[in-house]
Amino acid sequence: MPEAAPPVPAFRTPEAERRFSAAYGRVLARWPVTPEEIDVPSEYGIARVLAYGPGDAPPLVLSHGGGATSAVWFANVAALATTHRVYAIDRIGEPGRGTRGDRPIRDEDDLLDWLETTFTGLGLDRADLCGHSYGAELALAFALRAPHRVRRLALLDPTRFFTGFSPRYLLRALPMLLRPTPGRVRAFTAWESGGTPVDEDWLELYVSGSTDFPRSKIITIRRPDAARLRASAVPTLVVAAERSRAHDAQAVVAGARRLMPHAETAVLPEVSHHGIPTERPEALNRLLLGFFAPEDAAPPTAG
């Protein structure tokens, strides 16, 4: 295992760190049991991984949306752990319990190197992989670069790769991105959710991460060309959020069918882009359990 890189201070102030840590702890308390916390060092820093489920079960890696942290999977891990050992990873450079090293992640290649190093540090030669939003972009890019390491791939309301962002979404997000404040983050999340109640514990964590954690460079993941997507042999599931304001759900599905004809697709009703892991978890969990079912087992049902 690589030697850990020296840590870099993560938060603006000690009070900001305490606020974030308390919010993270409240969301983590929503997990069915306290997960095992694993630190995976690399030259980019130390990745914090939340592990849950039987140690001898097939591995499933979860890649969260931008700023959401790995704790966001609290409504999914109990179901997913009936068939898998679940590893939820906090991305280095984003809010979370990982620590950045003295070598920053500068571009997509660094980000993919970091994820592959994390797979190796966890002892995962091959795993199922599920990503949400920006985490889905990363998951798909990783599956294209290292298909031998991904058994099956699930993409939850993936951004950019199958259709573009809605201009209205970008205009609404811009003030929050330029100068995030608790009020702006809450207002944007309320607009995007379309009135659907947002889990308050997670929202407090998201607000704290957005305002208390110093902004780092946003790594743009290159949109793969159509030939690479069509050539992918990794079994893939694309799940769009019906009420997503990031883009049109039907356009996501149509783009996935056109660019990845082998992919399975679904539209999850009555959920927003940010809330797809938490707003109707039973429906999402059933989809994921069926898709990720071990090859020698019948698809299970969840909750």
N, C-alpha and C positions, 0 to 999 in steps of 0.2 A: 504494500500500500504506500502511495507517495507520502513524503513528509509534508506535514501541514505548513501552509504559508502563514506568515505573521498576520494576526488579525488587524483590521483597520476599524476605527471607531464607526459604529453604524448609525447612531441617532444624533439628532441636533443637540440635545441636552440630556442630562441624567433624568430629569422629570419626564421628558418625551419617551425615553426608554422604559421608565416605570409604567407610564400610561399604556404604551403598546404591549408590554409584557402582561399587564393585568387583563387587557382586552383579549390577547391571545389565549391566556389561561382560561377565560370564561368560555371561549369557543371550544377549546380543547376538552373542557369538562363536559361538553355535549357528546363527545365520542362515547360509544357504549362501554368501553373500559379504557383506562389510560394506556395509550400506545407505547411501545418501546421507542425510545428516541436514540437514533444512531447518527453519529457524526462521521462524515466521509471527507477526508482531507484531499486537497489537490493543490496545484500551484496557484489556482484562482481563489483559494480560501477553503472554508469548511462548510460543506453542505449539511444541513440538518434534515434528517429523514424520519418520518413517523411510520413505524412498521406495526402492522396489526394482522392477526390471523395465524393459522397453523404454520409452524416453521417449515414443514415438509410439503406444503401445498404449492401449486404452480404460482410463480410470481406475477404480480400485476403492478405496474408503475403508474402513478397518477401525476399528471402535470397540470397545475392549477392555472387559472386565468391571471392576467396581469394585476398584480397587487393583491390578489385574493388570499394568498398564503396557503400552505398545505392543510391548515386546520379546516378549510372550507368543506372538506369531504365528510363532515360529521354525520350527514344524513345518508351516506352511501356505504360507509366502510363495513357496517355490520352485515349487510346483505352480500357485499362483494367478498367478504372474508369467509362465507360459507363454502366457497370453492377455491379461494386464492389466498396467498400471503400478499398483503397489500403494502406497497411502499409509496407514501406520499412525500414528495420532495419539495422543500423550499428552495426556489431558485436564488442563487447567489447574485447580489446586486439589487434585489427587490426586498420589500418588507418581509421579515421572517426571522427565524432563529439561527440561520446560518451567519457566518462571518466572512467578510471579504478579505482576501489576502492582498499582498502588495502588487500582484499582477492583475490588472483589471480585465474583464471580459470586453474586448474591443469590437468584435464583429461576430457574424454568424458562425464562422469556423471555430472561434474560441468557445462560443456557447455550445456548439455540438461536441467539441472536444470535452468540455466540462461534463456534459450529460453522459458521454461514453465513459469517462473516468468514474463517474458516480455509479453507473452500472457495474463496472469492474470492481470498484470498492465494496459494493454490496454482494459481490460474488455471483452476479447475474450474467450468465453467458447469453441467455435469451429470455425474453419476458413478454407478456402482453402489455400494451401501452395505451393509456387513455389520456387525452388532453382536452382542455376547455379553452375556447377563445384563443388568446395568444399562446397558451399552452398547447393548443391543438396545432397551431402553426409549427411550433417547435417539435411536437411529436411526429408530424408528417415529414418534416425535413429530416429528422433523425431516421425514420423508417426508410426514406429514400437513400440516405447516405449509408446506413448500416442495416440492410434488410435481414441479414442473418441473425440480428439480435432482437428482432421483433416478430413474435408469433402471430399476433393479431393486433389491429390498430383501431381504436374508436376515437372519433373526432366530434366533440360537442360544440355545436354552433361555431364552427371554425371561421375565423375572420380572414378576409382578403383573398384566400387561395381559390375559392370557387365563385366568388362575386365580390364586388367592391363594397366599401363602407357606404352607408347612406350619408349624403351630404348634410342632412339635418342632424344626424348623430354627431358628425365631426364638428359642426358649428356649436352644438350644445356642449360638447366635451372640451372645446378649446379653452374657455376661461378656467376650467378646473385644471387643465394641464399646464397653463401658463402660470397661474398663481393659485395653487390649491389651498382652500380654507375649509374648515368643517362644514360651513353652510353650503358652499359650492358643491362639495362632494355629496352631501346629503340630497341637495336639490337635483343634481344630475342623476343620482341613483333612483330617486323617486320618479323622475320623468321616464327614465329608461324602463322601469318596472311597470309603467302604465297603471299605477294604482294598486298593483298586487302587493300585499304586505311583504316587506323585506325583513328577514330575520334580524332582530335588533342587535343581538350579540355579535353576529358577523359584521353588521353594518358599522358598529363601533370600532371593530378591528380594522375594517377597510378604511374608515375615516382616519384613524390614527396612523395607519401605514402610509396613507396618501399625504398626510400633513406633517408627521413627526419624523419620517424617514427621509434623509437627504436624497434628492432626485439624482439618479445616475443616468448615464447615456442609455437611451432606448435603442436596443439592437434590432434593426430591421432585418427580418428574415426574407430572403429573396423568394419571390413567387416562382415556383418550379415551372418549367415549360411543359407544354401539353404532352410532348412525347415521353418525358420522364414519368409523368403521372399515369399515362396509359400503360407504360411498360411495368409498372409496379406489380409485383406478384404477392404482396402482403395483403391478406384478407382485411378489408376495411369496412367500417361502419361509420356513416355520417349522420348525425342527429342534429336537426335544426330546431331552434326554439320558435314556436309559432308566433309569439308576441315580441320577438326581438326587434328592437329599434336600431340595432347596429347595421342591419341589412334586411332584405326580404327573405323570409324562410324558404319560400318556393324557389327563389333564384339560387339559393345555396344548394338545394336538392337538385335542381336542373343542372347547375354547373358541375356538381359531383357526378351525376350520371353521364354527362357529356365527356368529362375529363378522366374519370375513373370508372369505365363501364362495368367493371367487376364489383364495384362497391355496393354494399347494402345501404339504403337510405331510409330515414324516418323523420317525421315532423312531430315533435312532442307538443301536444296542445297545452294552451293556457300557461305557458312559462315564458319568462323574459330572457334576454341574453345573459345578464349577470346572474340571474337566479336559477339557471337550468340545473345546477347540482342540488338545489335545496327546495324549490317551490313545489315540485311534484315528484319527490324522490322515489316513491314506490314504482311509478311508471318508468322512470329512467333506470332504476335498478333492475327491473324485469328485462328491459332491452339489453342492458349490459351483461346480465347473467346468461341470457340466451346466447348472445354473441360470443362471449368468452368461455362458454362451456368447454370443459376438457374434452379432447377428441374422443375419449372412450366413455363419455357419459352423456345421458340425455340432458337437454337443456333444463335447468331447474327453474322454479318460479320463486319470486320474492314477494313478501309482504302483501 
